[in-house]
Amino acid sequence: MPVSLFMWISFIVIVLVMLAIDLKIFHRQAHQVQLREAVIWSIVWIVVSLAFAAGVYVELGQEPATKFLTGYLVEKALSMDNLFVFLVIFSYFGVPGEYQHTVLFWGILGALVFRAVFIAAGVTLIQSLSWSIYVLGAFLVYTGIQLALNKDKEFHPEKNVGIRLFKRFFPVTSEYHGGAFFVRLNGVLTATPLLITLIVVETTDVVFATDSIPAILGITTDTFLVYSSNIFAILGLRAMYFVLAGIMGLFRFLHYGLSLILIFVGIKMFAGDMLHMSVLLELGIVVGILAASVLISLLIPAPRDETPS
C-alpha cells in the first residue's frame, strides 16, 4: 500500500508538536503529576490517536485505518502491563515524584529511535525471508504462554545489564541533584541516579519491544501503520502510568488477557493464508479479550491478603 509523503510528514509534525507542548509548556517546571492532570493528558493522547486514525481512513481507506487501530490497541494493552515494571523501577531507585515524568519523557524519545530500528528490521526480515513470519508467530505463542505461567515473576533492576556495563566505565553518585542526569563533582563529570533510572527504562523498553513489535507485525507489515500505531500508543504511556500505577493490582487477570492476545496473533501469523480473517474481526477479538480480562478482574477481586496496599 503506497503511503504518501504527506502522511509521513503529518505524523512526524503531530508527534513533535505534541511533545513540544508537553515538555515546554505543561512541564517546563518539574512537578509531581497529579491524577487530574494525568487523566486529562491520557484523554488528549487517545483523542489525538483517534483523530490520526480518522486521517488514515480518509487518506488510505477503511482497512488501513482498522489495522492502525488494532495495532494501536495491541501495543497500548501490552504497554499497560509494563507500567508495573516502571513503578518497580521508580520505587527501587527512589525517584522523586517530580522527576518521574522527566525520566519517562526522555525514555519515550529513546523508544522512538529503537522502535524505528526494530520495525525496519522486522519488516525487512519478513519481506526478504517469507518463512521468518512463522518463526515470529511461534515466538509470540511461546511468549504468550510464558507470560501466563510467569505472572508473578519479580523484576530486579539491580541485575540490569545496561547498568552494570555503565558503572564499569562511568562514575555514579549516590545522591540525586534535582532533575540533572549529570553533575560535576570535584571536577569530574558524574552520572546521577536519575540517569541510571533512565538507562533501566530504556533497556527494559527494548525487552518490551521484542513482544509488541512482532505482535503488530502479525497484524500488518506496512511500515507506516506499524510505526505510527506503535508510537501513538507509547506516547500516551507516560500519562497512563500516573493514572494506572496505583490501581494496576486491581487487574489481576490482565496478564492472562495479554497472554491470549499474543497467542492469538502468533497463531494467525503461523496459519498464514489458511486462516482468513477480516481486520474488523481481528480488532473485535482483541477488544473482546481485553474487556473480558478487565471485567473478570473486577468481578473476582483478589483476596484481601493479596491486594496491594
Secondary structure in CASP SS format (residue, H / E / C, confidence):
PFRMAT SS
TARGET T0000
AUTHOR 0000-0000-0000
METHOD secondary structure of the structure
MODEL  1
M C 1.00
P C 1.00
V C 1.00
S C 1.00
L H 1.00
F H 1.00
M H 1.00
W H 1.00
I H 1.00
S H 1.00
F H 1.00
I H 1.00
V H 1.00
I H 1.00
V H 1.00
L H 1.00
V H 1.00
M H 1.00
L H 1.00
A H 1.00
I H 1.00
D H 1.00
L H 1.00
K H 1.00
I H 1.00
F H 1.00
H C 1.00
R C 1.00
Q C 1.00
A C 1.00
H C 1.00
Q C 1.00
V C 1.00
Q C 1.00
L H 1.00
R H 1.00
E H 1.00
A H 1.00
V H 1.00
I H 1.00
W H 1.00
S H 1.00
I H 1.00
V H 1.00
W H 1.00
I H 1.00
V H 1.00
V H 1.00
S H 1.00
L H 1.00
A H 1.00
F H 1.00
A H 1.00
A H 1.00
G H 1.00
V H 1.00
Y H 1.00
V H 1.00
E H 1.00
L H 1.00
G C 1.00
Q H 1.00
E H 1.00
P H 1.00
A H 1.00
T H 1.00
K H 1.00
F H 1.00
L H 1.00
T H 1.00
G H 1.00
Y H 1.00
L H 1.00
V H 1.00
E H 1.00
K H 1.00
A H 1.00
L H 1.00
S H 1.00
M H 1.00
D H 1.00
N H 1.00
L H 1.00
F H 1.00
V H 1.00
F H 1.00
L H 1.00
V H 1.00
I H 1.00
F H 1.00
S H 1.00
Y H 1.00
F H 1.00
G C 1.00
V C 1.00
P C 1.00
G H 1.00
E H 1.00
Y H 1.00
Q H 1.00
H H 1.00
T H 1.00
V H 1.00
L H 1.00
F H 1.00
W H 1.00
G H 1.00
I H 1.00
L H 1.00
G H 1.00
A H 1.00
L H 1.00
V H 1.00
F H 1.00
R H 1.00
A H 1.00
V H 1.00
F H 1.00
I H 1.00
A H 1.00
A H 1.00
G H 1.00
V H 1.00
T H 1.00
L H 1.00
I H 1.00
Q H 1.00
S H 1.00
L C 1.00
S C 1.00
W C 1.00
S H 1.00
I H 1.00
Y H 1.00
V H 1.00
L H 1.00
G H 1.00
A H 1.00
F H 1.00
L H 1.00
V H 1.00
Y H 1.00
T H 1.00
G H 1.00
I H 1.00
Q H 1.00
L H 1.00
A H 1.00
L H 1.00
N C 1.00
K C 1.00
D C 1.00
K C 1.00
E C 1.00
F C 1.00
H C 1.00
P H 1.00
E H 1.00
K H 1.00
N C 1.00
V H 1.00
G H 1.00
I H 1.00
R H 1.00
L H 1.00
F H 1.00
K H 1.00
R H 1.00
F H 1.00
F C 1.00
P C 1.00
V E 1.00
T C 1.00
S C 1.00
E C 1.00
Y C 1.00
H C 1.00
G C 1.00
G C 1.00
A C 1.00
F C 1.00
F E 1.00
V E 1.00
R E 1.00
L E 1.00
N C 1.00
G C 1.00
V E 1.00
L E 1.00
T E 1.00
A E 1.00
T C 1.00
P H 1.00
L H 1.00
L H 1.00
I H 1.00
T H 1.00
L H 1.00
I H 1.00
V H 1.00
V H 1.00
E H 1.00
T H 1.00
T H 1.00
D H 1.00
V H 1.00
V H 1.00
F H 1.00
A H 1.00
T H 1.00
D H 1.00
S H 1.00
I H 1.00
P H 1.00
A H 1.00
I H 1.00
L H 1.00
G C 1.00
I C 1.00
T C 1.00
T C 1.00
D C 1.00
T H 1.00
F H 1.00
L H 1.00
V H 1.00
Y H 1.00
S H 1.00
S H 1.00
N H 1.00
I H 1.00
F H 1.00
A H 1.00
I H 1.00
L H 1.00
G C 1.00
L H 1.00
R H 1.00
A H 1.00
M H 1.00
Y H 1.00
F H 1.00
V H 1.00
L H 1.00
A C 1.00
G C 1.00
I C 1.00
M H 1.00
G H 1.00
L H 1.00
F C 1.00
R C 1.00
F C 1.00
L H 1.00
H H 1.00
Y H 1.00
G H 1.00
L H 1.00
S H 1.00
L H 1.00
I H 1.00
L H 1.00
I H 1.00
F H 1.00
V H 1.00
G H 1.00
I H 1.00
K H 1.00
M H 1.00
F H 1.00
A H 1.00
G H 1.00
D H 1.00
M H 1.00
L C 1.00
H C 1.00
M C 1.00
S C 1.00
V H 1.00
L H 1.00
L H 1.00
E H 1.00
L H 1.00
G H 1.00
I H 1.00
V H 1.00
V H 1.00
G H 1.00
I H 1.00
L H 1.00
A H 1.00
A H 1.00
S H 1.00
V H 1.00
L H 1.00
I H 1.00
S H 1.00
L H 1.00
L H 1.00
I C 1.00
P C 1.00
A C 1.00
P C 1.00
R H 1.00
D H 1.00
E H 1.00
T C 1.00
P C 1.00
S C 1.00
END
